[in-house]
Amino acid sequence: MGSLLDYFIDSSAITIFVLLLLSVYFIATFWVFLDRFYILNSRIVSEAKSLKALYTGQSKSVARNSLIFTYLSRVNTPNKAILEAASSDAIRVSTKGLTWLSIIASTSPFIGLFGTVIGILETFSMLGSQSSASLSVIAPAISEALIATAAGIAVAVFAYTFHLILKRKAYELSSLLSSQSEVILSQVDEEE
């Protein structure tokens, strides 16, 4: 704990700002992931049950808790346009925050690298004022500067991984909604 405190005391305002920004990114990454993962999972479960009921003939329409239900309840005869609108709206609402994960994944390594460059510049500036510069003086200062890059890469790894997981979940939801739409449209065609 003491070495961490020493690190912050010896760091410049820019380095501290970079690490604080990466900390905010890290928290936002987990917040978005946990929120969207829960929402997407619950919607996938409910849409899978609704689709199963349609496939097995237990129901002639989607379940009341389906994301499509509200749209279908407003029309007399289901059509492709209303089902596509329902599906698009459901996916759009369910995937809020994925753009932020993508932004965080792509910018955090650069923010970390910026912190490292500033740390290295400070190290060389400090060494220029000293009469002798040996590896034993330079190495610890450079390794401390590299902490920002490591933090940026760590944040990017989590953000990118979570982005891909949520993107896959959104695809599953889209597929379930599309399958329900096709079943409903085939029932309408049979009735005509």
N, C-alpha and C positions, 0 to 999 in steps of 0.2 A: 504494500500500500504506500509505503514511503517513497519508493522509486517512481510510482505513478504520479504522486504529488510533486516530486522533484521534476519529473518530465514536464508537467504543466507549468510549473514555476519558471523553468528554463525556456519554455516555448514562447514564440512570438504570438501576437494577437491574431495574425493570419492563420497560423497553424492551429491554434485553439478554435478559431472560427470554422476552419475546415473540418476538424474532428467533431465539433458540435453539429455542423450541418450533416455530416455522415451519420451521426447518432440519430438525428431527426429522420433521415432517410431510412435508417434501419428500423426504427419504430414504426414509421409509416408503412414500410414493406410488410411487416408482420400484421399490422392492423388491417390493411387492405386484404391480405391473404386470408386471414382468419375469418373476416366478415364475409367475403365473397365465397370462400370455400363452404362455409355453413349454409349460406343462401342457395348456392348452386346444388349442393348435396340434397338439401331438403326439397328443392324443386325437381330434381332428377327422380327422387324417390316417389313423389306424388305423381309425376307424369308417367313413370313406369307402371304404377298401379292403374292409372287411368287407361293406358295403352293395353295393359293386360286384360282389363275388363272389356275393352272394345274387341280385342282379338278373340276372347273366349265367348263372346256373345252375351255376357252378363249385362251389358249396357249398350244402348243405341247411340249414346253421345258421350262426350268426355265427362269426367267427374267434376263435381261442383268446385273442387279446389284446384282444378287445372287452370293453367294460365290462359288457355283458349276459351274457357267457359264464358267469361264476360262478353267476349266478342260474339260468340255463337248465340247467346241469349238475346242479342239485339237484332238478329235477322231471322226471317221466316225460313229461308232455305240457305243452308251453308253453301258458300262458293269459294273458289280458289283464292280470290282477292282478299276476302275477309280473313281467311285462315293464314295467308302469308303475312298480312298486316299484324295479326295476333302473334305469330311466331317471331317476326322481326322485333316487335315491341318487347316481347318477353326476353329475348336475347339481349337487346340493348339495355334494358333495365338490370338484368342479371349480371352483366359484364362491366358495370361501372367500376372504375378503378384500375382496370387492366392497362389502360394507357399510362397511368402513373407508375405502375410496376415497370413498364417498358422504359419510361423516361429515367427512372431511378437506375435501372440496370445499365442503361447506356451512358449516363452522366457520372455516376459515382466513381468509376475508375479515374476519370479525368479530374474530378474534384480532389481525389486522393493524390493523384500525380502532381497537381498544382501545389498541394500542401508539402509534398516531398521536395519539389523544386525550390520553394520558399525556404524550407529547412536547410537544404544544401547551400543556397545562396547565403543564408545567415552563417552557416558553418565556415564557408570560405571567407566571408567578411571578417569573422572573428579570428580566423587563422592569419589573415593578412596583417592584423595588428600585433600578432605575436612574433617574437624573434625566431622561434624554431617551431617547425611543424613536423611531427613524426606520425607514423601510422597509429600509434597508441593514442594520439590526440584526435586524429581524423576519423578513425573507424567508429568509435562510439557515437560521435556526432552525426555521421552519415547513417548509421543504423537507426538512430532515433528519428531522423528525417524520413526514413523508409516506412515508418509506422503508418503514416497517412496513406501511402499507396496500398499497404496491406489492408487497411480499414476499407478503402474504396473498393478493392477487389472483393473483399468478404461481403460487403453490402450488395455488390453487383451479382455475385453468385446466388445469393438468396433471392434477390428480386427477379432474376432471369428464371431461376428454377420455379418459383411460385407463379410467375407469369405463364410458363408452359403448362403447369399443372392446371391452372384455372382455365386456360385456353382449351385444354382437353375436356374439362368438365363442361364448358360452354358448348363444345361440339356435341357431347353426349346429350345435353338438353335440347339442342337444335335438332338432333336426329330423332329424339322422342317426339318432339312437337311435329316434325315433318311426317313421321309415321302415323301419328294420330290424325293429322290432316288428310293424309291419303286414305285412311280407313273411312273417315267421315265422308269424303268425296265419293268413294266407291259405293257407300250406302245410299247416297243421294242419287247416283247414277242408276242403281238397281231399282229405286222407287219410281223412277221416271219411265 
